[in-house]
C-alpha cells in the first residue's frame, strides 16, 4: 500500500486591479469605489470585497451606468491598484475611492499610514490653486497610500485635483494594505481628478484560554460494619417527633444511669442460691421429724 502526502495549499495574498486605462476619450466619466474588509485570527484569514464601477458622460450623473459586485475569499487583500491612466480625454472626470477595514486578533498597536500624493499634479495652466490635497506636501517613498501623482496636468479649471487620505488611517504589522490610485489620470484639458483613501485597523485582544479544571469530589467510602455513610433516616431529622426524642426521667434516689442490666443479673443469682439452700434443707428437716416421732 502506498501513501501520497499532499502539501496544504499556501495562503495567497489578493491584489486588486480595476478601472485602469479606461475612458480616455474626451467628455467621459469614470467612477470606481472599493470597500474591503479583511479578517485575521491566527491562521484563519478571509476577506470580503465590494466594487462599484460606473461609466458615462462627464458631469452628467444620470447617464452613469453602474455595476456592483461582492466577492469573498479565504485570503486577505494586501494591495489595491485602480483608476491609473484613466479619464485622460479633454473634460473627463475621475472619481475613485478605497475604504479598507482590517479586523485583526492580536495585541499590536497600529501606526499612522504614510502618504505620497499630488506630486507633479495640477500643472499646465489654470487659476491657482489647481490642487487641494490633504495631507500635502506628502512625498514619503514606499508609502502606504500613493495617489494623484502626475495627474490633472492638462490645464483648465481651478482646484481640479482634489485628493485626500483620512487622517485616522493606519497600518499594522500583521497586515499591511497598500493603495495606488489615480496616478497619471485626468490629464486632458479641463479634466478633474477626485480621489480618497481610508484604512482602519481594528485590533482585538485574543479571547481567554480554558479555565482551570474543577477539583473532583471524592466518592464516599463504606467500611465493613460502618453502615453509617448513607443519608440519615427522615424521622431522625424531625425535632418534633416524640417517638424518637423521648427522655426517660430517673427519680431521685433511683438506680444509677446505665446500671439496670447489672442489678437484674445480681438479683437473679441471689434467688437461685436461696432456692438451692431451701431444697438442701428439706431432707434434714424430714429426718429430724421422723426421729422425734420414734422417740
VOMAR-855425 format. One record per residue (C-alpha): residue in one letter; y, x, z. Coordinates in Angstrom, 2 decimals, always signed. Layout:
<recs>
<rec><rest>A</rest><v>Y</v><u>X</u><w>Z</w></rec>
...
</recs>
This chain:
<recs>
<rec><rest>X</rest><v>+0.00</v><u>+0.00</u><w>+0.00</w></rec>
<rec><rest>X</rest><v>+3.44</v><u>+1.33</u><w>-0.93</w></rec>
<rec><rest>X</rest><v>+6.70</v><u>+0.52</u><w>+0.82</w></rec>
<rec><rest>X</rest><v>+10.00</v><u>+0.75</u><w>-1.02</w></rec>
<rec><rest>X</rest><v>+13.10</v><u>+1.47</u><w>+1.05</w></rec>
<rec><rest>X</rest><v>+16.25</v><u>-0.26</u><w>-0.21</w></rec>
<rec><rest>X</rest><v>+19.58</v><u>+1.12</u><w>+0.98</w></rec>
<rec><rest>X</rest><v>+22.07</v><u>-1.50</u><w>+2.24</w></rec>
<rec><rest>X</rest><v>+24.92</v><u>-2.39</u><w>-0.08</w></rec>
<rec><rest>X</rest><v>+28.04</v><u>-0.44</u><w>+0.81</w></rec>
<rec><rest>X</rest><v>+31.22</v><u>-2.30</u><w>+1.60</w></rec>
<rec><rest>X</rest><v>+33.72</v><u>-2.15</u><w>-1.27</w></rec>
<rec><rest>X</rest><v>+37.46</v><u>-2.46</u><w>-0.84</w></rec>
<rec><rest>X</rest><v>+39.15</v><u>-5.07</u><w>-3.04</w></rec>
<rec><rest>X</rest><v>+42.09</v><u>-4.08</u><w>-5.27</w></rec>
<rec><rest>X</rest><v>+44.09</v><u>-7.00</u><w>-6.67</w></rec>
<rec><rest>X</rest><v>+45.83</v><u>-6.69</u><w>-10.03</w></rec>
<rec><rest>X</rest><v>+47.64</v><u>-9.62</u><w>-11.58</w></rec>
<rec><rest>X</rest><v>+50.69</v><u>-10.58</u><w>-13.65</w></rec>
<rec><rest>X</rest><v>+51.24</v><u>-7.11</u><w>-15.06</w></rec>
<rec><rest>X</rest><v>+52.72</v><u>-6.55</u><w>-18.53</w></rec>
<rec><rest>X</rest><v>+53.37</v><u>-10.23</u><w>-19.17</w></rec>
<rec><rest>X</rest><v>+56.20</v><u>-12.43</u><w>-20.53</w></rec>
<rec><rest>X</rest><v>+58.20</v><u>-9.68</u><w>-22.18</w></rec>
<rec><rest>X</rest><v>+59.73</v><u>-11.94</u><w>-24.84</w></rec>
<rec><rest>X</rest><v>+63.34</v><u>-12.95</u><w>-24.26</w></rec>
<rec><rest>X</rest><v>+64.01</v><u>-16.03</u><w>-22.14</w></rec>
<rec><rest>X</rest><v>+60.63</v><u>-16.12</u><w>-20.41</w></rec>
<rec><rest>X</rest><v>+59.90</v><u>-16.60</u><w>-16.71</w></rec>
<rec><rest>X</rest><v>+57.02</v><u>-15.19</u><w>-14.69</w></rec>
<rec><rest>X</rest><v>+56.17</v><u>-16.03</u><w>-11.07</w></rec>
<rec><rest>X</rest><v>+53.22</v><u>-14.70</u><w>-9.09</w></rec>
<rec><rest>X</rest><v>+52.53</v><u>-15.21</u><w>-5.39</w></rec>
<rec><rest>X</rest><v>+49.68</v><u>-13.68</u><w>-3.40</w></rec>
<rec><rest>X</rest><v>+48.63</v><u>-14.93</u><w>+0.05</w></rec>
<rec><rest>X</rest><v>+45.95</v><u>-12.70</u><w>+1.57</w></rec>
<rec><rest>X</rest><v>+44.03</v><u>-12.92</u><w>+4.84</w></rec>
<rec><rest>X</rest><v>+41.79</v><u>-10.03</u><w>+5.89</w></rec>
<rec><rest>X</rest><v>+39.39</v><u>-10.15</u><w>+8.84</w></rec>
<rec><rest>X</rest><v>+37.78</v><u>-7.16</u><w>+10.57</w></rec>
<rec><rest>X</rest><v>+35.49</v><u>-7.40</u><w>+13.60</w></rec>
<rec><rest>X</rest><v>+33.47</v><u>-4.22</u><w>+13.95</w></rec>
<rec><rest>X</rest><v>+31.17</v><u>-4.01</u><w>+10.92</w></rec>
<rec><rest>X</rest><v>+31.98</v><u>-7.57</u><w>+9.87</w></rec>
<rec><rest>X</rest><v>+34.61</v><u>-7.83</u><w>+7.11</w></rec>
<rec><rest>X</rest><v>+35.91</v><u>-10.67</u><w>+4.99</w></rec>
<rec><rest>X</rest><v>+38.97</v><u>-11.81</u><w>+3.08</w></rec>
<rec><rest>X</rest><v>+40.50</v><u>-14.88</u><w>+1.52</w></rec>
<rec><rest>X</rest><v>+42.98</v><u>-14.64</u><w>-1.36</w></rec>
<rec><rest>X</rest><v>+45.15</v><u>-17.39</u><w>-2.82</w></rec>
<rec><rest>X</rest><v>+47.02</v><u>-16.63</u><w>-6.04</w></rec>
<rec><rest>X</rest><v>+49.65</v><u>-18.86</u><w>-7.59</w></rec>
<rec><rest>X</rest><v>+50.72</v><u>-17.87</u><w>-11.10</w></rec>
<rec><rest>X</rest><v>+53.45</v><u>-19.58</u><w>-13.13</w></rec>
<rec><rest>X</rest><v>+54.79</v><u>-19.13</u><w>-16.67</w></rec>
<rec><rest>X</rest><v>+57.55</v><u>-20.94</u><w>-18.55</w></rec>
<rec><rest>X</rest><v>+61.17</v><u>-20.77</u><w>-19.64</w></rec>
<rec><rest>X</rest><v>+63.60</v><u>-18.65</u><w>-17.67</w></rec>
<rec><rest>X</rest><v>+65.91</v><u>-20.51</u><w>-15.31</w></rec>
<rec><rest>X</rest><v>+64.21</v><u>-23.82</u><w>-16.12</w></rec>
<rec><rest>X</rest><v>+61.73</v><u>-24.65</u><w>-13.29</w></rec>
<rec><rest>X</rest><v>+60.49</v><u>-27.95</u><w>-14.80</w></rec>
<rec><rest>X</rest><v>+59.00</v><u>-26.00</u><w>-17.70</w></rec>
<rec><rest>X</rest><v>+56.85</v><u>-23.81</u><w>-15.48</w></rec>
<rec><rest>X</rest><v>+53.11</v><u>-24.23</u><w>-15.71</w></rec>
<rec><rest>X</rest><v>+51.41</v><u>-23.05</u><w>-12.52</w></rec>
<rec><rest>X</rest><v>+47.80</v><u>-22.45</u><w>-11.57</w></rec>
<rec><rest>X</rest><v>+46.47</v><u>-21.78</u><w>-8.08</w></rec>
<rec><rest>X</rest><v>+43.13</v><u>-20.22</u><w>-7.23</w></rec>
<rec><rest>X</rest><v>+41.48</v><u>-19.24</u><w>-3.95</w></rec>
<rec><rest>X</rest><v>+38.65</v><u>-16.75</u><w>-3.62</w></rec>
<rec><rest>X</rest><v>+36.71</v><u>-15.41</u><w>-0.64</w></rec>
<rec><rest>X</rest><v>+34.94</v><u>-12.11</u><w>-0.29</w></rec>
<rec><rest>X</rest><v>+32.74</v><u>-10.21</u><w>+2.16</w></rec>
<rec><rest>X</rest><v>+35.10</v><u>-7.27</u><w>+1.69</w></rec>
<rec><rest>X</rest><v>+38.76</v><u>-6.73</u><w>+2.54</w></rec>
<rec><rest>X</rest><v>+41.77</v><u>-6.37</u><w>+0.27</w></rec>
<rec><rest>X</rest><v>+43.39</v><u>-2.94</u><w>+0.52</w></rec>
<rec><rest>X</rest><v>+45.87</v><u>-2.95</u><w>-2.37</w></rec>
<rec><rest>X</rest><v>+47.95</v><u>-5.34</u><w>-4.46</w></rec>
<rec><rest>X</rest><v>+49.48</v><u>-4.45</u><w>-7.81</w></rec>
<rec><rest>X</rest><v>+51.42</v><u>-7.21</u><w>-9.55</w></rec>
<rec><rest>X</rest><v>+54.40</v><u>-8.04</u><w>-11.75</w></rec>
<rec><rest>X</rest><v>+54.78</v><u>-4.48</u><w>-13.00</w></rec>
<rec><rest>X</rest><v>+56.15</v><u>-4.08</u><w>-16.53</w></rec>
<rec><rest>X</rest><v>+56.78</v><u>-7.81</u><w>-16.85</w></rec>
<rec><rest>X</rest><v>+59.73</v><u>-10.04</u><w>-17.78</w></rec>
<rec><rest>X</rest><v>+61.45</v><u>-7.36</u><w>-19.85</w></rec>
<rec><rest>X</rest><v>+62.87</v><u>-9.68</u><w>-22.51</w></rec>
<rec><rest>X</rest><v>+66.55</v><u>-10.48</u><w>-22.56</w></rec>
<rec><rest>X</rest><v>+67.44</v><u>-13.09</u><w>-19.95</w></rec>
<rec><rest>X</rest><v>+63.94</v><u>-13.02</u><w>-18.45</w></rec>
<rec><rest>X</rest><v>+63.25</v><u>-13.79</u><w>-14.79</w></rec>
<rec><rest>X</rest><v>+60.70</v><u>-12.18</u><w>-12.49</w></rec>
<rec><rest>X</rest><v>+59.86</v><u>-13.76</u><w>-9.12</w></rec>
<rec><rest>X</rest><v>+56.91</v><u>-12.32</u><w>-7.17</w></rec>
<rec><rest>X</rest><v>+55.84</v><u>-12.28</u><w>-3.51</w></rec>
<rec><rest>X</rest><v>+53.00</v><u>-10.88</u><w>-1.40</w></rec>
<rec><rest>X</rest><v>+52.07</v><u>-12.10</u><w>+2.09</w></rec>
<rec><rest>X</rest><v>+49.28</v><u>-10.34</u><w>+3.97</w></rec>
<rec><rest>X</rest><v>+47.78</v><u>-11.13</u><w>+7.37</w></rec>
<rec><rest>X</rest><v>+45.21</v><u>-8.73</u><w>+8.81</w></rec>
<rec><rest>X</rest><v>+43.18</v><u>-10.09</u><w>+11.73</w></rec>
<rec><rest>X</rest><v>+41.65</v><u>-7.08</u><w>+13.47</w></rec>
<rec><rest>X</rest><v>+39.47</v><u>-6.98</u><w>+16.59</w></rec>
<rec><rest>X</rest><v>+40.35</v><u>-3.75</u><w>+18.36</w></rec>
<rec><rest>X</rest><v>+42.82</v><u>-2.05</u><w>+20.68</w></rec>
<rec><rest>X</rest><v>+45.21</v><u>-0.14</u><w>+18.43</w></rec>
<rec><rest>X</rest><v>+48.95</v><u>-0.73</u><w>+18.19</w></rec>
<rec><rest>X</rest><v>+50.31</v><u>-1.36</u><w>+14.66</w></rec>
<rec><rest>X</rest><v>+53.18</v><u>+0.75</u><w>+13.36</w></rec>
<rec><rest>X</rest><v>+56.10</v><u>-0.20</u><w>+11.15</w></rec>
<rec><rest>X</rest><v>+55.37</v><u>-0.40</u><w>+7.43</w></rec>
<rec><rest>X</rest><v>+57.12</v><u>+2.20</u><w>+5.28</w></rec>
<rec><rest>X</rest><v>+59.12</v><u>+1.25</u><w>+2.18</w></rec>
<rec><rest>X</rest><v>+60.13</v><u>+2.71</u><w>-1.16</w></rec>
<rec><rest>X</rest><v>+62.18</v><u>+0.23</u><w>-3.19</w></rec>
<rec><rest>X</rest><v>+65.14</v><u>-0.42</u><w>-5.51</w></rec>
<rec><rest>X</rest><v>+65.45</v><u>+3.19</u><w>-6.61</w></rec>
<rec><rest>X</rest><v>+66.86</v><u>+3.70</u><w>-10.11</w></rec>
<rec><rest>X</rest><v>+67.45</v><u>-0.05</u><w>-10.34</w></rec>
<rec><rest>X</rest><v>+70.31</v><u>-2.29</u><w>-11.45</w></rec>
<rec><rest>X</rest><v>+71.80</v><u>+0.19</u><w>-13.89</w></rec>
<rec><rest>X</rest><v>+73.17</v><u>-0.44</u><w>-17.37</w></rec>
<rec><rest>X</rest><v>+76.42</v><u>-2.15</u><w>-16.51</w></rec>
<rec><rest>X</rest><v>+77.45</v><u>-5.36</u><w>-14.85</w></rec>
<rec><rest>X</rest><v>+79.58</v><u>-6.27</u><w>-11.88</w></rec>
<rec><rest>X</rest><v>+78.72</v><u>-4.39</u><w>-8.73</w></rec>
<rec><rest>X</rest><v>+76.78</v><u>-4.76</u><w>-6.58</w></rec>
<rec><rest>X</rest><v>+73.95</v><u>-5.16</u><w>-9.01</w></rec>
<rec><rest>X</rest><v>+71.27</v><u>-4.81</u><w>-6.35</w></rec>
<rec><rest>X</rest><v>+70.71</v><u>-6.38</u><w>-2.93</w></rec>
<rec><rest>X</rest><v>+67.71</v><u>-4.81</u><w>-1.20</w></rec>
<rec><rest>X</rest><v>+66.52</v><u>-4.66</u><w>+2.40</w></rec>
<rec><rest>X</rest><v>+65.83</v><u>-2.06</u><w>+3.58</w></rec>
<rec><rest>X</rest><v>+68.00</v><u>+0.19</u><w>+1.45</w></rec>
<rec><rest>X</rest><v>+68.05</v><u>+3.03</u><w>+0.81</w></rec>
<rec><rest>X</rest><v>+64.29</v><u>+3.33</u><w>+1.06</w></rec>
<rec><rest>X</rest><v>+62.71</v><u>+6.40</u><w>-0.51</w></rec>
<rec><rest>X</rest><v>+59.55</v><u>+7.09</u><w>+1.52</w></rec>
<rec><rest>X</rest><v>+56.90</v><u>+8.77</u><w>-0.62</w></rec>
<rec><rest>X</rest><v>+53.47</v><u>+7.16</u><w>-0.42</w></rec>
<rec><rest>X</rest><v>+54.97</v><u>+4.12</u><w>+1.30</w></rec>
<rec><rest>X</rest><v>+53.13</v><u>+1.01</u><w>+2.42</w></rec>
<rec><rest>X</rest><v>+55.31</v><u>-1.05</u><w>+0.05</w></rec>
<rec><rest>X</rest><v>+56.65</v><u>+0.22</u><w>-3.26</w></rec>
<rec><rest>X</rest><v>+58.63</v><u>-2.31</u><w>-5.28</w></rec>
<rec><rest>X</rest><v>+61.55</v><u>-2.95</u><w>-7.63</w></rec>
<rec><rest>X</rest><v>+61.97</v><u>+0.65</u><w>-8.72</w></rec>
<rec><rest>X</rest><v>+63.27</v><u>+1.21</u><w>-12.27</w></rec>
<rec><rest>X</rest><v>+63.95</v><u>-2.50</u><w>-12.68</w></rec>
<rec><rest>X</rest><v>+66.91</v><u>-4.65</u><w>-13.74</w></rec>
<rec><rest>X</rest><v>+68.40</v><u>-1.90</u><w>-15.86</w></rec>
<rec><rest>X</rest><v>+69.41</v><u>-3.87</u><w>-18.94</w></rec>
<rec><rest>X</rest><v>+72.88</v><u>-4.79</u><w>-17.78</w></rec>
<rec><rest>X</rest><v>+74.09</v><u>-8.27</u><w>-17.10</w></rec>
<rec><rest>X</rest><v>+74.99</v><u>-10.26</u><w>-14.02</w></rec>
<rec><rest>X</rest><v>+75.76</v><u>-9.12</u><w>-10.52</w></rec>
<rec><rest>X</rest><v>+73.03</v><u>-8.87</u><w>-7.85</w></rec>
<rec><rest>X</rest><v>+70.32</v><u>-9.09</u><w>-10.47</w></rec>
<rec><rest>X</rest><v>+67.80</v><u>-7.11</u><w>-8.40</w></rec>
<rec><rest>X</rest><v>+67.03</v><u>-8.67</u><w>-5.01</w></rec>
<rec><rest>X</rest><v>+64.06</v><u>-7.22</u><w>-3.18</w></rec>
<rec><rest>X</rest><v>+63.05</v><u>-7.12</u><w>+0.49</w></rec>
<rec><rest>X</rest><v>+60.29</v><u>-6.25</u><w>+2.92</w></rec>
<rec><rest>X</rest><v>+60.01</v><u>-8.41</u><w>+6.04</w></rec>
<rec><rest>X</rest><v>+61.45</v><u>-6.45</u><w>+8.96</w></rec>
<rec><rest>X</rest><v>+58.40</v><u>-7.11</u><w>+11.14</w></rec>
<rec><rest>X</rest><v>+55.93</v><u>-5.80</u><w>+8.55</w></rec>
<rec><rest>X</rest><v>+53.37</v><u>-3.38</u><w>+10.00</w></rec>
<rec><rest>X</rest><v>+50.40</v><u>-1.26</u><w>+9.10</w></rec>
<rec><rest>X</rest><v>+47.25</v><u>-0.43</u><w>+11.09</w></rec>
<rec><rest>X</rest><v>+44.86</v><u>+2.50</u><w>+11.02</w></rec>
<rec><rest>X</rest><v>+41.89</v><u>+0.13</u><w>+10.94</w></rec>
<rec><rest>X</rest><v>+43.12</v><u>-1.41</u><w>+7.68</w></rec>
<rec><rest>X</rest><v>+45.94</v><u>-0.15</u><w>+5.50</w></rec>
<rec><rest>X</rest><v>+47.08</v><u>-2.50</u><w>+2.75</w></rec>
<rec><rest>X</rest><v>+49.49</v><u>-1.15</u><w>+0.12</w></rec>
<rec><rest>X</rest><v>+51.67</v><u>-3.20</u><w>-2.22</w></rec>
<rec><rest>X</rest><v>+53.07</v><u>-2.05</u><w>-5.55</w></rec>
<rec><rest>X</rest><v>+55.01</v><u>-4.72</u><w>-7.43</w></rec>
<rec><rest>X</rest><v>+57.98</v><u>-5.45</u><w>-9.68</w></rec>
<rec><rest>X</rest><v>+58.20</v><u>-1.86</u><w>-10.89</w></rec>
<rec><rest>X</rest><v>+59.64</v><u>-1.36</u><w>-14.37</w></rec>
<rec><rest>X</rest><v>+60.34</v><u>-5.07</u><w>-14.76</w></rec>
<rec><rest>X</rest><v>+63.27</v><u>-7.28</u><w>-15.80</w></rec>
<rec><rest>X</rest><v>+64.90</v><u>-4.61</u><w>-17.94</w></rec>
<rec><rest>X</rest><v>+66.23</v><u>-6.88</u><w>-20.69</w></rec>
<rec><rest>X</rest><v>+69.91</v><u>-7.67</u><w>-20.80</w></rec>
<rec><rest>X</rest><v>+70.73</v><u>-10.38</u><w>-18.29</w></rec>
<rec><rest>X</rest><v>+67.24</v><u>-10.34</u><w>-16.71</w></rec>
<rec><rest>X</rest><v>+66.77</v><u>-10.78</u><w>-12.96</w></rec>
<rec><rest>X</rest><v>+64.15</v><u>-9.48</u><w>-10.53</w></rec>
<rec><rest>X</rest><v>+63.46</v><u>-11.08</u><w>-7.14</w></rec>
<rec><rest>X</rest><v>+60.52</v><u>-9.79</u><w>-5.08</w></rec>
<rec><rest>X</rest><v>+59.44</v><u>-9.86</u><w>-1.42</w></rec>
<rec><rest>X</rest><v>+56.58</v><u>-8.47</u><w>+0.71</w></rec>
<rec><rest>X</rest><v>+55.40</v><u>-9.28</u><w>+4.23</w></rec>
<rec><rest>X</rest><v>+52.48</v><u>-7.63</u><w>+6.04</w></rec>
<rec><rest>X</rest><v>+51.38</v><u>-8.75</u><w>+9.51</w></rec>
<rec><rest>X</rest><v>+48.66</v><u>-7.17</u><w>+11.64</w></rec>
<rec><rest>X</rest><v>+47.21</v><u>-9.32</u><w>+14.41</w></rec>
<rec><rest>X</rest><v>+45.25</v><u>-7.18</u><w>+16.86</w></rec>
<rec><rest>X</rest><v>+42.88</v><u>-8.99</u><w>+19.22</w></rec>
<rec><rest>X</rest><v>+41.06</v><u>-7.19</u><w>+22.03</w></rec>
<rec><rest>X</rest><v>+37.26</v><u>-7.23</u><w>+21.95</w></rec>
<rec><rest>X</rest><v>+35.58</v><u>-10.03</u><w>+23.91</w></rec>
<rec><rest>X</rest><v>+33.96</v><u>-9.40</u><w>+27.34</w></rec>
<rec><rest>X</rest><v>+30.48</v><u>-7.95</u><w>+27.42</w></rec>
<rec><rest>X</rest><v>+27.49</v><u>-9.65</u><w>+29.02</w></rec>
<rec><rest>X</rest><v>+27.86</v><u>-10.25</u><w>+32.76</w></rec>
<rec><rest>X</rest><v>+25.50</v><u>-8.89</u><w>+35.45</w></rec>
<rec><rest>X</rest><v>+22.05</v><u>-10.40</u><w>+35.63</w></rec>
<rec><rest>X</rest><v>+21.56</v><u>-12.78</u><w>+38.57</w></rec>
<rec><rest>X</rest><v>+19.51</v><u>-11.46</u><w>+41.51</w></rec>
<rec><rest>X</rest><v>+16.12</v><u>-13.21</u><w>+41.52</w></rec>
<rec><rest>X</rest><v>+15.32</v><u>-15.33</u><w>+44.58</w></rec>
<rec><rest>X</rest><v>+12.01</v><u>-14.28</u><w>+46.21</w></rec>
<rec><rest>X</rest><v>+9.35</v><u>-16.96</u><w>+46.44</w></rec>
<rec><rest>X</rest><v>+8.25</v><u>-18.00</u><w>+50.00</w></rec>
<rec><rest>X</rest><v>+5.07</v><u>-16.23</u><w>+51.18</w></rec>
<rec><rest>X</rest><v>+2.45</v><u>-18.19</u><w>+53.16</w></rec>
<rec><rest>X</rest><v>+0.18</v><u>-16.19</u><w>+55.50</w></rec>
<rec><rest>X</rest><v>-3.19</v><u>-17.33</u><w>+56.92</w></rec>
<rec><rest>X</rest><v>-2.73</v><u>-19.72</u><w>+59.80</w></rec>
<rec><rest>X</rest><v>+1.00</v><u>-19.94</u><w>+59.19</w></rec>
<rec><rest>X</rest><v>+1.29</v><u>-23.29</u><w>+57.54</w></rec>
<rec><rest>X</rest><v>+4.94</v><u>-23.41</u><w>+58.57</w></rec>
<rec><rest>X</rest><v>+6.58</v><u>-22.27</u><w>+55.33</w></rec>
<rec><rest>X</rest><v>+6.88</v><u>-25.75</u><w>+53.86</w></rec>
<rec><rest>X</rest><v>+9.68</v><u>-28.22</u><w>+54.44</w></rec>
<rec><rest>X</rest><v>+9.78</v><u>-29.94</u><w>+57.84</w></rec>
<rec><rest>X</rest><v>+8.45</v><u>-33.44</u><w>+58.21</w></rec>
<rec><rest>X</rest><v>+11.14</v><u>-36.03</u><w>+57.67</w></rec>
<rec><rest>X</rest><v>+10.58</v><u>-37.51</u><w>+61.16</w></rec>
<rec><rest>X</rest><v>+11.44</v><u>-34.25</u><w>+62.91</w></rec>
<rec><rest>X</rest><v>+14.84</v><u>-34.23</u><w>+61.25</w></rec>
<rec><rest>X</rest><v>+15.88</v><u>-37.56</u><w>+62.77</w></rec>
<rec><rest>X</rest><v>+17.57</v><u>-37.02</u><w>+66.15</w></rec>
<rec><rest>X</rest><v>+17.41</v><u>-40.78</u><w>+66.91</w></rec>
<rec><rest>X</rest><v>+13.64</v><u>-41.12</u><w>+66.52</w></rec>
<rec><rest>X</rest><v>+12.35</v><u>-41.89</u><w>+70.07</w></rec>
<rec><rest>X</rest><v>+8.73</v><u>-41.21</u><w>+69.08</w></rec>
<rec><rest>X</rest><v>+9.36</v><u>-37.52</u><w>+68.58</w></rec>
<rec><rest>X</rest><v>+12.18</v><u>-36.81</u><w>+71.03</w></rec>
<rec><rest>X</rest><v>+10.96</v><u>-38.24</u><w>+74.40</w></rec>
<rec><rest>X</rest><v>+11.39</v><u>-36.10</u><w>+77.53</w></rec>
<rec><rest>X</rest><v>+8.96</v><u>-36.68</u><w>+80.43</w></rec>
<rec><rest>X</rest><v>+10.73</v><u>-36.62</u><w>+83.78</w></rec>
<rec><rest>X</rest><v>+8.83</v><u>-34.96</u><w>+86.61</w></rec>
<rec><rest>X</rest><v>+9.64</v><u>-36.40</u><w>+90.07</w></rec>
<rec><rest>X</rest><v>+10.86</v><u>-34.10</u><w>+92.80</w></rec>
<rec><rest>X</rest><v>+8.02</v><u>-32.52</u><w>+94.71</w></rec>
<rec><rest>X</rest><v>+5.59</v><u>-33.13</u><w>+91.86</w></rec>
<rec><rest>X</rest><v>+3.35</v><u>-30.66</u><w>+90.20</w></rec>
<rec><rest>X</rest><v>+4.93</v><u>-27.64</u><w>+88.62</w></rec>
<rec><rest>X</rest><v>+5.54</v><u>-27.81</u><w>+84.93</w></rec>
<rec><rest>X</rest><v>+2.52</v><u>-26.72</u><w>+82.94</w></rec>
<rec><rest>X</rest><v>+0.09</v><u>-26.86</u><w>+85.94</w></rec>
<rec><rest>X</rest><v>-1.65</v><u>-30.17</u><w>+85.23</w></rec>
<rec><rest>X</rest><v>-4.69</v><u>-28.84</u><w>+83.45</w></rec>
<rec><rest>X</rest><v>-5.44</v><u>-26.20</u><w>+86.17</w></rec>
<rec><rest>X</rest><v>-5.22</v><u>-28.67</u><w>+89.09</w></rec>
<rec><rest>X</rest><v>-7.62</v><u>-31.05</u><w>+87.42</w></rec>
<rec><rest>X</rest><v>-10.21</v><u>-28.34</u><w>+87.00</w></rec>
<rec><rest>X</rest><v>-9.96</v><u>-27.33</u><w>+90.70</w></rec>
<rec><rest>X</rest><v>-10.33</v><u>-30.97</u><w>+91.94</w></rec>
<rec><rest>X</rest><v>-13.45</v><u>-31.50</u><w>+89.87</w></rec>
<rec><rest>X</rest><v>-15.05</v><u>-28.37</u><w>+91.25</w></rec>
<rec><rest>X</rest><v>-14.48</v><u>-29.46</u><w>+94.86</w></rec>
<rec><rest>X</rest><v>-16.02</v><u>-32.89</u><w>+94.22</w></rec>
<rec><rest>X</rest><v>-19.11</v><u>-31.35</u><w>+92.66</w></rec>
<rec><rest>X</rest><v>-19.54</v><u>-28.95</u><w>+95.62</w></rec>
<rec><rest>X</rest><v>-19.26</v><u>-31.81</u><w>+98.12</w></rec>
<rec><rest>X</rest><v>-21.89</v><u>-33.81</u><w>+96.27</w></rec>
<rec><rest>X</rest><v>-24.30</v><u>-30.88</u><w>+96.33</w></rec>
<rec><rest>X</rest><v>-23.85</v><u>-30.42</u><w>+100.10</w></rec>
<rec><rest>X</rest><v>-24.48</v><u>-34.10</u><w>+100.76</w></rec>
<rec><rest>X</rest><v>-27.68</v><u>-34.07</u><w>+98.73</w></rec>
<rec><rest>X</rest><v>-28.84</v><u>-30.98</u><w>+100.59</w></rec>
<rec><rest>X</rest><v>-28.22</v><u>-32.63</u><w>+103.99</w></rec>
<rec><rest>X</rest><v>-30.21</v><u>-35.82</u><w>+103.28</w></rec>
<rec><rest>X</rest><v>-33.73</v><u>-34.32</u><w>+103.76</w></rec>
<rec><rest>X</rest><v>-32.69</v><u>-32.70</u><w>+107.04</w></rec>
<rec><rest>X</rest><v>-31.36</v><u>-35.99</u><w>+108.29</w></rec>
<rec><rest>X</rest><v>-34.56</v><u>-37.84</u><w>+107.41</w></rec>
<rec><rest>X</rest><v>-36.80</v><u>-35.27</u><w>+109.13</w></rec>
<rec><rest>X</rest><v>-34.79</v><u>-35.50</u><w>+112.31</w></rec>
<rec><rest>X</rest><v>-35.09</v><u>-39.30</u><w>+112.38</w></rec>
<rec><rest>X</rest><v>-38.82</v><u>-39.11</u><w>+111.98</w></rec>
<rec><rest>X</rest><v>-39.16</v><u>-36.53</u><w>+114.72</w></rec>
<rec><rest>X</rest><v>-37.22</v><u>-38.76</u><w>+117.09</w></rec>
<rec><rest>X</rest><v>-39.37</v><u>-41.76</u><w>+116.39</w></rec>
<rec><rest>X</rest><v>-42.57</v><u>-39.81</u><w>+117.06</w></rec>
<rec><rest>X</rest><v>-41.34</v><u>-38.75</u><w>+120.39</w></rec>
</recs>
